[in-house]
């Protein structure tokens, strides 16, 4: 899946299994990247220049970096608002004050 461009890649990774998350083309063997953007898949050599960094993946898997494998947004948000954070509390008095404040703002029947 070559992207038509004359750009020279900053980075090419090849000889791997690159997950694309594109149902019509779920896996690529190489990828060319320029300025943090993917400019080519599978036939990345078209973008190689004298300053291009090249990484041989040696068959390893590459997955997109901004995917959370498992997330409960609602429960996570509730926990963030309802849980009391104890790290960095300097004294027992401060901890007890924080606990009283948390009790006051936590809705029943939590």
N, C-alpha and C positions, 0 to 999 in steps of 0.2 A: 504494500500500500504506500506508494511513493507520493509525497506531497510535492507538487510542482513549485519549486522555489529556487532561487539562485543563492540563497543564504548559506553561509558557511557555519556549520554547527560549532558550538562551544564544547559539546560533549556528545559522544556516540557510545551507546552501550550495545553490545552485540553478543551473539551466541548464547541467548538466554530464552526464558519463557516470560514474556512481558504481558501482564494482564491489562487489557485495554478498557474493560467495562463496556465495550461496544458489542451488542449482541450479534451484529453482522460480521464482526471481526474480533472475536474474543481474545485472541492471543497473537502477539507479534514476536519475532525473533531478534529484532534490533530496533533501536530508537535513536533519532537525532534530536538534539535539544539546542536551542539558541535563545539566549536571554530569558531562560526559565520557561520557554514555550516549546512544546513538541512540534517539530517541523517535518518529521517523517517517521514512518514505521516500516519495518521489514527490509526495505532497501535503503538503509541509512547511509551507505557509502557515497551517495551522490552529494552529500553535504560535508564530506571530510575535506579539511583544509590542513595546511602545515601546522597550525596552532591548535587543532582540534584534539582534545583529550579523548582517548579511546579506552574503554574498559571492557575486557573480555569477561562476561558473566559466568563462563564455564558451566553453562546449563542451569544456573540458578534462576529462581523466580524473582520478578520485580512486580510489586503491587503499588497502586496509587497511594500516596501518603496521607490523604485527608479523608480516609474512610474509618469510621468507628465500627468495629465488628459487632458491638452489642451495646445498645444504649436505651435506657428507659427515661425519656425526656421528662415526663410528668413527675414520676417518682424522684428522679434526680433533682429536679427543681424544688420539689417539696422538701427533700432531705436537706438541700443546701439552705433553705430558709428556716427549717425547723430544728436542725441539729445544732448543738452547741460545740464550738471549736475550743478545745482545751490547750492547744499548742501556744506557747508564749505567755501563758497566764502567770504573772509574777508572784501571786500570793494566794493563800486560802481565802482571804477576805475578798479579793478580786473575783475568785472563782465563785464564791457564794453570791456576790452581787450580780455576776453574769447569769447565774442560774435563776435568780429571782426575776431578772429582766426577761429572760427567755420564757419563763413560765407565764409572765404577763402578756407576751405577744403571741404565744402559741394558742391557736384556736382549739376549743373543745371538740371532740373528746381525745385529742392527741395525747 
